[in-house]
Amino acid sequence: MSSRGFQGSYYRKPRGRGPYRGFRGSRRPYGRSFTDNSRSYDTNTRSWKRDTPAKVLTEKDIGVTEYISKHEGFNGIIKSRFSDFQVSEINEKGEIAKLTDTSVPEPPDDGQVVEDEDLLLNKYNLEILPMETWDKINDLTLSNGPIFETVKVDVTGKSKEERTKIHDAVKKAFGDSIVGSTVTDDDKKYCTFEKYRKGVRIDNRVKWLWPGEYVHFIVYKENCDTMEAASRIIKSLRLNSSAKTGVIGYAGTKDRRAKTSQWFSLRKMDPRKVAAACRSLQDITVGNFTFSDVHLRLGMLKGNRFRICLRNVTASDEVIDKCCSLLRENGFINYYGLQRFGSRISVPTWQIGLHLLKNNLEAAIKCILKPRPGPLEEALVQYETWGAKAASSKLPYRLDHAVAEGRLIAELAHHPKDFAKALDKVPRNTRLLYVHSYQSLIWNRVVSRRLQTLGPAPQVGDLVSEDSVEEEPLETEDEVPEEESEEKQTKQNVPKKLSKVKILTQEDKESGRYSIFDIVLPLPGHSVVYSPNMKDYYEELLKADGLDLNMKNSNKSYSVCGGYRNAVVRASEVSWRSLRYSEPLEDLLLSDLDLLRGRPAPAHVVDGKYKALLVDMTLPTSCYATMALRELLRVDTSSETQAQQNDYHKADTVKSDANDVSDVAVASDDVDEDGVGAEKRKREGSDDEDVKKVKL
């Protein structure tokens, strides 16, 4: 048998000597070496373990280096607990999402629906069907013979809404005694009606009586990101997310490590069914049901309200007040935070985006499928070692087509060299996230250079927006079904209308009409105007990566038009207060669910061992609260840096224990060496002897 068992993989004989020998049951890849020297295979747990700590991205790696205000900052731990970070969405009307009611609204009476009042004027609505047709349908209900006729109504050219209204009118008049359906015959559409009889399907469609096509509701979640929450809700409702576009809608994505409240929407879904399906979901609570004729899409929000707790704050109240006041007055640099770039320093998301922009699809796929810890670890190791076909058999159940890695492996197992087709299986939103990550990296580096060289004031050659600033929008996965992706992507790659910008002149600079909060910088793309005073630096950065300012790609999927982003933003409604506490694991902020359940507010412990700072603020869309906190504290916001501080309460315990051990050691030394210590204690007096006894 050939040593090539399948394409792209080495065939391994089950047992025997030679280069393929192994032991029965071994899951350790061999035949090709595994390239990650920081990891080794644990034969006891049958998994890869990390021998050295994994490096994570730092702020410097993503171009985050500058500050706006001049102060020393102070120490405080960000997200010590996920309950320390709470986010409430603000919709386009300015309403803050707050879970206050988990009850389900009462369904409306059929006779109270305004849109169907015309159907109640009389039994036969002549505006919908002529009297002749009504008579024929009525004759069906009276017939008792063995031959059953069918009444056909030609509805060719009518919309679905018009056909639905015909069916509703007939059902209103005759109830279940008449069975209706829509059929196609010789390229014509007909509504057909016949008398109900055994063996004939009954029209079980439920008439939508609620006062809006879409049900809107607030989703409160804990330690769970928005896309995961949406997926779990869809699964509980037993909906097929790939069956149609936009099965579930939301306006923005919220942090995972947080407690958040935001609006979701579903089309013609009874709120009673939504509430029942979500009742068993852990860490997700739904409520505040309303109705609308508008489905929620990404970007349909005004901003977010943040409630944040910083723990183990060591600064005085005077220092805290000064720093918070400067944040409120001067704002912060509108950097893209670390969340935008992933957590792996070996393969950050911007690196994948760069490969896509350069049309190096194979390299992009290798980066996406690089082995890493997690549920896909074994499959990713198999892919690197043996190829896609071997890896496809190791994909966890329900993850084979649920994540980008699973879709890539599944497609490459059948078409190993068709990288474009494999990437097309990945949701467009996910692919664009990689590309936008690279744009974000360039933007971060440019804004840092702009502030370093030209300072925090408007300068000649800066750009200011003359209308609302918009970045390139993303889509949700379920907004682009696979069967429509090519057509829809073509439409979406038509350059959209960007914000209108103005290049500042010397006269504009001297006029005093503009401030640093008006300055915008472009995200690189083929439709933007580049700031004249920073254009050379854009070109330098892009050229170093093998790109140019045009950012056009032969593959239209990765040809980006760009956008604009404010260089500096200012939080609104900023407030703060200090709180002392003694229990490190105690929740110091009340969530929507806590308030709904009547949980008392955490008490201020006057002589508490530790100090916390509670900060409330409102930020515009696409702004990172961690970057505002970075400006406030002047500390690195990376998870690694913050995690190193999170054992502050344990450090106090260890220090106390060490002091106790030291005291015991001193006392022990006093009683050694043939009783010399005992003689010494006698000479030191009875008071000191009592102290020594207590320490012992």
N, C-alpha and C positions, 0 to 999 in steps of 0.2 A: 504493500500500500504506500502511496506517495506520502512523503512527510508534509505535504501541503493538504491538510484536511479540508480547508475552505479558504476562500480568498482573503488575503491579508492577515492570516493567522497560521501559526505553526501547529501541526498535529502532534499531540503528545500521546505516546503509547501509555496505556494504563499502568503497566508494570514492566520490570526488566532492567537490564543493564544498559549502559550507554548514555548518550547525552540527554535522553528523555526520561531517565528513571526518576521515580518519585515514590511517595508512599500513598497507600490507599486513603482516600478521604482528605488529602491535602488540598487546601484552597490557596496555597501560596503561589503566586505567579512566578514562573521561571522559564528559562529559554531566552528571555530578554531581560536585561537588568532594569530595575526600577530606579529612576534617575534622582528621586528626592532623597538626598543623603541625610536629611533631618528626621527620617522616618524609618522604622523597622517593623517587621512582621511579628506579631505575638501569636505563637502557635497555640497558646492556651485559650485565648479568646477568639482566635481565628480572625483577627482584624489588624489593621495597621495602627501602630502607635507612634506618637511623636516623641523623639528623643530630646529635641531641643525646643524651647518655646518658639511658637510661630511669631514672626514679625508682623506688625500691623501698620497700616498707613498712618503717617503723622500729618499734621497740618502743613509742615514745610514741604512734604511730598506733593501736596496738591496746590501749592502756590499761596497758601494763607500765611502771611508774614507780618502784615502791618496793622496799626491801630489808629483810631481817629483821635481819641482823647488822651491827654497826658496825665496819668496818675499811676500809682504803684500797684493798684489792684489788691486783692486779698484772697485768702484760701477759702474754698468752698467746694463740696463734692457735688457734681452734676449726676443726676439719676442714680443715686446710691440705691434707691428702690424704684421700681417702675411706677409706684404710686406717687413719687415725687415729681412726676411730669404729667400734667393733665392738659388736654387740648379740647377746645370746643369750636366747632366750625361756625363761621359767620356767613349766612347766605347772601344772595344778591340784594335782598330787601334790608339787610343789616340786622337780621334776627340771629341771635346766638343759640346754637343747638344745645338744649338742656333737657335731659330726661326727667320729666315731672309726672308722667302718667303712663302706667303700663296696661291700663284697661283697654278693651276693644270697643270701638263705637258700635252702636246698635244699627243693624241694617235698615235702610229706608223701605217704606211700604211701596209696593209696586205702583199703587195709584197716586203716589206723591211725586213721581218722577216727572219733572217739568218737560223733559225732552220728548216724552211719550203722551203728553196731554191730548195731542191730535188723534191718538189712537182710541181715546176714551170718549170722544164726542158721540160716536155711535158704533154699532157692532161692525159695520162694513165701512171702511174708509175709502171713499171713492177717489181720493187724491192719490192713493197708492195703487189700487186695482179698479178696473171698471166693474160696473154692476153685473155685467154678463159673466165675468170670471167668478165673482162672488157667488152667483147663483149656481154655477157649475160645481164649485167646491161644496156648497151647501147640499147639492144633490148627492154628492159622495157620502155625506154623513147619513143620508136617508136611505141609501140603497142597501138591500138585503140579499140580492141575488148572488149567484155563484161567480159572476163575472165582475171584476172590480176595475173600474176605469181610473185613468190618471189625468189630472189636469196639468197642462204644461203652459208656463208663462215665459215668453221669450224675453230674456234679460240681457241679450248680447249688447255690449257697449255700456252697460250700467256698472257702477262701481260696487265694490264689496259692501260699502255702507248702505247703498240703495237696495242691494239684494237682501241684506240683513233686515232692513226695515220691512220688506215684503214678508219675510218669514215671521218676523215679530207680529205683524198685523194679523196674519192668518192664525198664529198660535194664540193671540189675544182673543180672537173671535171664536175659535173652535177648540182650544185647549189641546189635550192629547188625542182627541178623536181623529185628527188629521196629522199625517206624517209628511214633513217637507224635506226636500233636499235640493242641491244644485248639481246639475249634470252638464256635460259637454257632449254635443252631438253634431257632427259635420261642421266643426269650427264655430258652432253657435252654443251659447249658454242658455240653459232653461232652469227655472225654478219649477220643480214638480211637486204635486200634492196628491196623496191618495189616502184612503180611509185606513185607519189602523186595524191591523189584524195580526194574529199570532204569526210570528216568523218574519214580520216586517220591522226593521229597526225603528225605534222611537227616537225622535229628536230630543236628545238629552242636553242640548246646549243650554247653559244657564244664562239668563238675561242679565246684563251688567246694569245694576240699578244705582250704584254709588255715584256721587256727584263729581266725577272726574275720571278720566281714562286711566290715570296712574295713581297708585297709592304711595304716599310718601310717609316715611316713618324714621324715627331717630334710632340709630344703632349705637348703643353704649358698649364698649369693648375694653378688655384689660389684657395687656401683654399679648396682643394679637394685631397683626397689621391689617390694613383695609382689604387687600386682595384675598387674604386668607379668610377673613370674616365673610366676604362676599361668596367665596367658594363654599364655605360651610353652610351658609344660608340656602344657596342654590341646591346643595346636596340634600339638606333637610326637607326642602320643598319638592324634592325629586324632579327637578327641572333639568333639562338638557341644555347646558350653556352653549353648546355648539349648534343647537338646532336653529337658532335664529339670532339676529344681532341684538345687542343691548338688552339681554334678558334681565339684567339688574343694573341699576344706575347709581352713581355717586359722583360728587363734585370734586373730591380731592382725596389723596391718599394720606393717611395719618401714621404716625410712628407706631412701631410694634411695642417697644418698651415704654409704655405709657398707658394712662387711662384716658380714653377719648370718646367724644360724642359727635356724631355727624349724621346727615340725612342720607337715606337710601331711597330708591324708587323701584317699583315693579309695575308692570302693565297688567291691568285687570286681574289682580290677585286679591282675593277676599282677605281683609285684614285679620279675620278670625283664623284663617288658615296660616297666615304668616306668624301670628302670635303663638299658635299651637306648635308649629314646626320649630320655632326658636326657643321654646320653653326648655328643651333638654340640652341646649348648647351651652357648654361651659364657658364662662367669662364673656358671654354675649347676652345683652338684654335689649329688647326692642320695645318701643312705645311711641306715644304722641302721634298717633295716626292722623293724617290729613289726606286730602285728595287734590289732584291737579291735572291739567291737560298737558303738562310739560314733563318730559322724561329728563332726569338728571344726567349731565355729561361732565366730564372733567373740565375744570375751569369755571364752572358756574357757581362761584363763591366770591366773597368780598375779602376774606381773610380768615384769621384764626385767633381765638382768645386763649392765652396760655396762663396756667397757674403752676408755678414752679417752686419747689422746695430745694434749697441748697443746704446741705448738712455740714456739720463740723466747721462752721465759720469761726475764724479766730480773730477777726478785726473788731475794732471798737465801733460803736454806733455812729460816731462822728465820721470815721473813714467810710463806713457803709453808705451813709447819707450822701457824702461827697461823690462817691463813685456812681451811685444810682442816679443822682441829679445830673451828672455829666452824660450818662447813657440817655436819659430822657431829653436832654437839650441837644447833644451833638450826634446822637444816633450811633450807627455802627456800619462797618463796611459790609456790603451786601454779598459776602462770599457765599459760594456753594459749599455746604458743609461736607464733612467726611462721609455722611450717609450716601451722598451722590456717587461715590466712587468705589463702593464695596469695601470689604475688610481685608482682602488679600494683597499684600505688598508685592508678591510674586506675580500676580496677574490682576491688576486693578481693572475696573470696567473700562476706563478710558483707553487702555491698551487694546482691548477688543475692538472698541470703536474706531481706533486708528487703523487697524487692519481692515475693517469694513470700508472705511473711507478710501483706502488705497486699493480696494477691490482684491485684497489678499484673503480670500475666503477660507482657504485651508488653514492658514495661521490663526484666523479668528476662531475657527472651530476647535483647534488644538488648545487655545487658551480657555475657551468655555469648558472644555472637557478635561482640563488638567485635574489630576486627583487631588482631593481635599477631604477632610473629615466630614462625616454626615451620612444620611441614609443612602446616598448614591456612591459612597466611597468605593465599595467593591466593584461596582459596574465601571466606574471611571478608571480604576486600576486595571481592570480587564481590557478596557479600550486602549489604554496606553501600551499594554503589554501584548495583547493578542489581536485587537481590532474590534470593530463594531459588532460583528456577528457574535463573538464570544461575550461581549459586554451586554448585548440585548437580553441574553438569558439571565443576567444578574440584576436586571432592573427591578426594584421593589414593586410589589403589586400596587396598582393604582397610580404609580408614578411614571409608568412607561410613556404615557402621552400627556401627563399633567404638568410637566416642567420642561423647560427648554432643552436641558440635557437629555431627557428621555426621548423627546421628539427627534433630536439630532441623531442619537444612537439608533433609534428604530429605523429611520430613513437610510442612514449610512449602511446599515446591515444589508439592505437590499440594493443600494446603489452607492458603493464605497467611494467612488470618485466624483459623484455629482454633488459638489459642495453647495452650489447655488440652490439646488432643489431641496437639499437638507435644511439650509437656512430659511427657505420659504416656509418650512413647517413650523418654525418658531414664530410666535405671535409678533406682529409688526411692532407693537408697543415695546416689547422686550428688546427687539433689535434697535429700535430708535433710542432706547435708554442707553445702550452702549455708545451710540454715536453722540448723543447729547452729553454724555459724560466727558467725552474728549473736548467738545465745545466748551464745557464748563471749566475744564482744566485750563484751557487757553484764556478764558475770561478771567479766572482767578489770577493768573500770572500777569495779565495785562493791567488789571486794576491795581495790583500791588506796585507795578512799575510806574503807573500813572501817579499814584500818591507819593512814591519815593522821589520822583523827579520833578513833579509840578506842584505838589502840596495839596492841601484840602480846600482849594478855592477854584472857582471857574477860571479857565485860561483860554486864550485864543486857540482855536482848533478843536475845542471840546464839542461834543454833541449834546443838545438838549432836545427832549421830546416835546412836540407841539400838540400831542394828544395822549391818550392812555397808552402806557407801555405794555407791550405784549411780547412774550417769548413764544417759541414754537410750541404748540400744544402737543400733548401725547394722547394716545387713544388707549382705552382699556382693551384687554385681550378679546373680550366677547364682542367688541364692536367691529371686528374684522374677521368674519368666518372664513375658513380656508377656501370654500368654494367661491367666495367673492373677492378674495384678497387681491388678485392681480388687477381686476377692474377698478377696485376702490383705491388701491395704491396709486394707480395711474392718475386718477382724479386728484388725489391728495398731494401729488408732487407738482401740481401746477402752482407756481409761486403765489403765495397768499399776500394780501395787502398788509404790509407792515406799518408800524407807527411812523408818522411823518416826523423827521428830525431836522434840526437847524444847526448849522455850523457857526459857532460863536466867533464874532469879529472883535477887534479891539474896542470898537464902540459899544458892543454888547457887554464886554467885560467891564468897561468903565461906567456903564449905566447903573450897575448895582441891581438890575432886575433879576439876576440869576444867582443861585447859591449852589453849594455842592450837592444838595438834594435834588437839583434839576438835571445834573449831569448823568448821561447814560453812556454805556459802552456796548458795542455790538458783540453778539455771539457770532463767530465766523460763519459765513454762508454766502451764497451767490446773489442774494437780493438785498444785502445790507449796504449802508454807507459807512465806511470806516472813518474813525476819527483821524483827521489829518495829522494831529500831533502824536498819534500812537500807531499810525498805519505801518511805519517801518518796523516797529516791534512785532506787530501781528505777522508781518511778512517773514521776519526773522524766525519766529517760533514755528510757523507752518512749514517754512522751507527746511528747517532742521528735521522735520518729521516727514519730508517728502511730499508736501502738499503746497497748494498755492491759495491766494486770497479768493479765487473763484469758487473753490470747494464743490465743483461740479464733478459728477461721477458718471461713467458710462452705464453703470447700474443705477437706474433712477430711484431705486429703493433707498440708496445711500447718498443721494444728492440733496443736500440740505440748504434751505433758503436763509437760515439764521434768524436773528431777532435782536431785541434790545433789552438791557437790564440796568436799573438804577445803580450807580456806583455806591451810593451811601443812602441808607434809609433810616427813618426815625420811628421807633415804636410809639404807639399812642396809648393813652389811659394807663400809664405806668404807675404802679404803686408798690410799696414794700413795707415790711415790718419784720422785726426780729422775734424769735420765740425760743425759749430755753426748754430743754428736754433732758431726760435721763435715760430713757429706754431707746437704744439705737435702732431697734427694729419696729418702733411704733410709727403708725401712719400719722403724718403731721398735716395732711390736707384731706378735706372731705370731698369725695367724688359725688357725682350726680346720684349714683346709686346709694351712697351713704346717706345723703340728705333725704332721699325718697324713703329710706327705711328708718329715718329718725335717729340716726346715730349721733351722739353728742360730739361737739367739736373738741379737738384735743386741747387739753388745759395747758396753760403756760405755767411751767414749774419755776418758781422764783429762783430757787437755788439749784436749778438743773445743771447737770454736769457738762452738757453740750449746748451749743448755740446754733440755731438754724435761721436762715433768711428766706422769707416767703415773698416771692415776686409775682405780680400780675402784670400782664401787658398784652396788647393787641398788635399783631403784625399783618402786613399785606400778604397776598398770595405769593407763593414761591420763595418766601423768606425763611431762613433757618434760625430758630430760636437759640440753638447752640452757638451760633455766631454772635448773637446779642450777648449771651452769657460770657463768651470769650472776651468781648470788649469790656464787660463789667469786671470780670475777675482777672483778666490778663493771664490766663493759664491755657495750657494745651487741652483741648476738649476731646482728644482721642480716648477711646474706651480703655486702652491699656493704661494711660496716664491716670484716668479717673479710678480704675479698678485698684491701682496700687495704693490709693488713699482710703479705700473702702473698709479696711480693717482697723480703722482708727480706735474703735472701742476695744478691740482685742489687744492692741498695742499697750493700752493703759493697764489691762489685766496682766499681760506678760511682764510689764515693768514692775507692777506691784508684787508679783510672784518672785521676780528676780531679787527685789529688795528683801523679801522674806528669806529667800535662800541665802543671801549674803549675810543677813543677821545671824542665821543659824550657823553658817560657816564660821563666823567670828566667834560665836559662843563655843563652838566645838574646838576651835584652836586654843581657847583659854583652858580647856581641861586636859590637853595633851601634855606630852613631855614630862612624865613622872610626877604629875601633880604640881608642877610649877605654876600653872594657871590658877589652881585652887588657892595657893598661897597668895597670889597676886590679888584675887578677889577679896580675901580677908583684909588686906591692907587698904582696899579702895572703899570700904565702908558698906554699911547695910543698905543704903538707898540704891547704890549702883548695883548691888547684888540682886535686889528686887527687880530692877529693870532687866537684868540678864535673864532672870527666871521667866519673865513675861515673854521675852523674845524666844527663849527655848520652847 
